[in-house]
Amino acid sequence: MGGRDIVFPFLKGKISALKGEEVIQKICQFIEEGGFHLIVTCDAYSFVLAWKDEEFASILRSAHIVTPDGMGVVLGAKLLGIPLKERVAGADLVNALFPIAERKGWKFFFLGGKNGVAEEARKKVKRLYPKLQIVGCHHGYFKEEEKVVKMIKDSGADILLVGMGIPLQEKFIWKNKEKLGVKVAIGVGGTLDVLSGRVKRAPLFLRKVGLEWLYRLICQPSKIEKVARIPYFYLLILRARLFS
């Protein structure tokens, strides 16, 4: 769907072999042509979840673009002889979209995080891009799903950022894709926390050498359960190499 999609053998998903700038170009194209499009930012842990969760795996296969949001995925692909060009992180993706959206008049809706996070993210982003239209915000701990879906649709947003964690955010988006009224929905994990200033990203040099996960683990020890499952991803890669 997104162009140059590569199926990961034995991993029940796919990855779009696109550079970050190519993903941005695709998103611009999606907005211009209308209709609904799902972008998934997928790390190694996501593939472990997909192996055990067929509903999520099906969403991965149906998504219009699945970016390799993690050096673990890039390395895993390399071990399988799959030519991924680079890591395309959700945080980098949305930060690249903001100035384009400001110029073109595209509207955003921020959904996710704890109470207040989305609104704090909106304020911080607006300071950088005063003319950017962020037409709605809502936390990710809601019970009345239909009310939130209607709020998003009534806002007239073009781009929906959902930061509720994988796979909850993707399941929410896919379940309601016909009702949201947006042209592009992106699962962004903890990006709203970063935009709000509550969580800091790793320094650039750590991101470049693929150690952002270590920085996040040190800053957020609660991530240990997620990191602990990554070796299982490489077991799946090994299995793919042995039996493909």
C-alpha positions as CSV (number, residue, x, y, z in Angstrom):
1,M,0.0,0.0,0.0
2,G,2.7,2.4,1.0
3,G,5.0,1.3,-1.8
4,R,8.0,-1.1,-1.4
5,D,6.4,-3.1,1.3
6,I,8.5,-6.0,2.5
7,V,6.9,-8.9,4.3
8,F,8.9,-10.2,7.3
9,P,9.0,-14.0,7.1
10,F,7.5,-15.7,10.1
11,L,6.8,-12.4,11.8
12,K,3.2,-11.9,10.6
13,G,3.8,-8.4,9.5
14,K,5.4,-6.1,7.0
15,I,7.7,-3.1,6.8
16,S,7.7,-0.3,4.3
17,A,11.3,0.1,2.9
18,L,11.1,3.9,2.7
19,K,13.3,6.7,4.0
20,G,11.8,9.3,6.4
21,E,11.5,11.9,3.7
22,E,9.7,9.3,1.4
23,V,7.2,8.6,4.2
24,I,6.5,12.3,4.5
25,Q,6.0,12.5,0.8
26,K,3.5,9.6,1.0
27,I,1.6,11.2,3.8
28,C,1.3,14.4,1.8
29,Q,0.0,12.4,-1.1
30,F,-2.5,10.6,1.2
31,I,-3.9,13.9,2.4
32,E,-4.2,15.3,-1.0
33,E,-6.0,12.3,-2.4
34,G,-8.4,11.9,0.6
35,G,-9.8,8.7,2.1
36,F,-8.4,7.0,5.2
37,H,-4.8,5.9,5.7
38,L,-3.1,4.2,8.7
39,I,0.6,4.7,9.5
40,V,2.1,2.3,12.0
41,T,5.5,3.1,13.7
42,C,6.7,-0.4,14.5
43,D,9.6,-1.5,16.8
44,A,10.9,-5.0,17.5
45,Y,8.5,-5.4,20.4
46,S,5.6,-4.7,18.0
47,F,6.5,-7.8,16.0
48,V,6.7,-9.9,19.1
49,L,3.1,-8.7,19.9
50,A,2.0,-9.4,16.4
51,W,3.3,-13.0,16.7
52,K,0.9,-13.6,19.6
53,D,-1.9,-11.3,18.6
54,E,-3.5,-12.1,15.2
55,E,-5.8,-9.1,15.3
56,F,-2.8,-6.8,15.6
57,A,-0.9,-8.7,13.0
58,S,-3.8,-8.3,10.6
59,I,-3.8,-4.5,11.2
60,L,0.0,-4.5,10.5
61,R,-0.6,-6.2,7.2
62,S,-3.4,-3.8,6.3
63,A,-1.7,-0.6,7.2
64,H,-0.7,1.8,4.4
65,I,2.8,2.4,5.8
66,V,4.7,0.5,8.5
67,T,7.9,2.3,9.5
68,P,10.8,0.7,11.2
69,D,10.7,2.6,14.5
70,G,13.7,1.1,16.1
71,M,17.2,0.0,15.2
72,G,16.3,-3.5,16.4
73,V,13.9,-3.8,13.4
74,V,16.6,-2.4,11.0
75,L,19.1,-4.9,12.3
76,G,16.7,-7.8,12.2
77,A,15.9,-6.9,8.6
78,K,19.6,-6.8,7.7
79,L,20.0,-10.3,9.2
80,L,17.3,-11.5,6.9
81,G,18.8,-9.8,3.9
82,I,16.0,-7.2,3.7
83,P,17.2,-3.8,2.5
84,L,15.7,-1.2,5.0
85,K,17.2,2.2,4.4
86,E,17.0,3.7,7.8
87,R,15.1,3.9,11.1
88,V,11.9,6.1,10.8
89,A,10.9,7.0,14.3
90,G,7.4,8.3,15.1
91,A,8.8,11.4,16.9
92,D,10.9,12.3,13.9
93,L,8.0,11.8,11.6
94,V,5.6,14.1,13.3
95,N,8.2,16.8,13.9
96,A,8.9,16.8,10.1
97,L,5.2,17.0,9.4
98,F,4.4,20.1,11.6
99,P,6.1,22.8,9.4
100,I,4.5,21.3,6.2
101,A,1.1,21.1,7.9
102,E,1.5,24.7,9.1
103,R,2.1,25.9,5.5
104,K,-0.6,23.8,3.9
105,G,-3.3,24.4,6.6
106,W,-3.7,20.8,7.6
107,K,-5.4,20.2,11.0
108,F,-4.2,17.9,13.8
109,F,-5.9,16.1,16.6
110,F,-3.8,14.8,19.5
111,L,-5.1,11.8,21.4
112,G,-3.3,9.9,24.1
113,G,-1.2,10.1,27.2
114,K,-2.3,10.8,30.7
115,N,-4.7,13.6,31.6
116,G,-3.1,16.9,30.5
117,V,-0.4,15.5,28.3
118,A,-2.0,16.1,24.9
119,E,-2.9,19.7,25.9
120,E,0.6,20.3,27.1
121,A,1.9,18.9,23.8
122,R,-0.4,21.2,21.9
123,K,0.9,24.3,23.7
124,K,4.5,23.3,23.2
125,V,4.1,22.6,19.5
126,K,2.1,25.9,19.0
127,R,5.0,27.8,20.4
128,L,7.2,26.5,17.6
129,Y,4.5,26.7,14.9
130,P,2.0,29.4,15.8
131,K,-0.1,29.0,12.7
132,L,-0.4,25.2,13.0
133,Q,-4.0,24.2,13.5
134,I,-4.3,21.7,16.4
135,V,-8.1,21.4,16.5
136,G,-8.5,19.0,19.4
137,C,-6.8,17.2,22.3
138,H,-7.9,14.3,24.6
139,H,-6.1,12.0,27.0
140,G,-5.9,8.3,26.3
141,Y,-7.6,7.0,29.4
142,F,-11.2,7.3,28.3
143,K,-14.1,5.0,28.7
144,E,-16.7,6.5,26.4
145,E,-15.1,5.6,23.0
146,E,-17.9,6.7,20.8
147,K,-17.8,10.2,22.4
148,V,-14.1,10.6,21.7
149,V,-14.5,9.3,18.1
150,K,-17.3,11.8,17.5
151,M,-15.1,14.6,19.0
152,I,-12.4,13.7,16.5
153,K,-14.8,13.6,13.5
154,D,-16.5,16.9,14.5
155,S,-13.1,18.6,14.8
156,G,-12.5,18.3,11.1
157,A,-8.9,17.1,11.7
158,D,-6.9,15.9,8.7
159,I,-4.2,14.1,10.8
160,L,-4.8,12.1,14.0
161,L,-1.9,11.3,16.3
162,V,-2.7,8.5,18.7
163,G,-0.3,7.9,21.6
164,M,-1.9,5.1,23.6
165,G,0.8,2.4,23.2
166,I,1.0,-0.5,20.8
167,P,-1.3,-2.3,20.0
168,L,-4.1,-0.4,21.7
169,Q,-3.7,2.7,19.6
170,E,-3.7,0.7,16.3
171,K,-6.7,-1.3,17.3
172,F,-8.6,1.9,18.3
173,I,-7.7,3.5,14.9
174,W,-8.6,0.5,12.8
175,K,-11.9,-0.2,14.6
176,N,-13.0,3.3,14.1
177,K,-11.4,4.1,10.7
178,E,-14.7,4.7,9.0
179,K,-16.0,7.1,11.7
180,L,-12.9,9.2,12.5
181,G,-13.2,11.4,9.4
182,V,-9.4,11.9,9.2
183,K,-7.2,11.3,6.2
184,V,-4.2,10.0,8.1
185,A,-4.0,8.4,11.5
186,I,-0.6,7.7,13.0
187,G,0.1,5.5,16.1
188,V,2.9,7.5,17.9
189,G,3.4,5.7,21.2
190,G,5.0,8.0,23.7
191,T,5.6,10.8,21.3
192,L,3.0,13.0,22.9
193,D,4.8,12.7,26.2
194,V,8.0,13.9,24.4
195,L,6.2,16.8,22.7
196,S,4.7,17.8,26.1
197,G,8.1,17.9,27.7
198,R,7.3,15.3,30.3
199,V,9.7,12.9,28.7
200,K,13.0,13.7,27.0
201,R,14.4,12.0,24.0
202,A,17.8,10.6,24.0
203,P,20.7,12.8,22.8
204,L,21.1,12.8,19.0
205,F,24.4,10.8,19.1
206,L,22.7,8.0,21.0
207,R,19.9,7.9,18.5
208,K,22.3,7.7,15.7
209,V,24.1,4.7,17.1
210,G,20.9,2.9,18.0
211,L,21.0,3.3,21.7
212,E,17.9,5.4,22.3
213,W,16.2,2.3,23.9
214,L,18.9,2.2,26.6
215,Y,18.5,5.9,27.4
216,R,14.7,5.4,27.7
217,L,15.2,2.4,29.9
218,I,17.5,4.4,32.2
219,C,15.0,7.3,32.4
220,Q,11.9,5.0,32.5
221,P,12.7,1.7,34.3
222,S,9.1,0.6,33.8
223,K,10.1,-0.1,30.1
224,I,12.1,-3.1,31.3
225,E,9.3,-5.5,30.5
226,K,9.1,-4.3,26.9
227,V,12.9,-4.4,26.5
228,A,13.1,-7.9,28.0
229,R,10.9,-9.2,25.2
230,I,13.3,-8.0,22.4
231,P,15.4,-11.2,22.5
232,Y,12.3,-13.1,21.5
233,F,12.3,-11.0,18.3
234,Y,15.7,-12.2,17.4
235,L,14.7,-15.8,18.1
236,L,12.0,-15.2,15.5
237,I,14.6,-13.8,13.1
238,L,16.8,-16.8,13.7
239,R,13.9,-19.1,13.0
240,A,13.2,-17.2,9.8
241,R,16.8,-17.6,8.7
242,L,16.8,-21.3,9.4
243,F,13.6,-22.2,7.7
244,S,13.3,-19.6,4.9
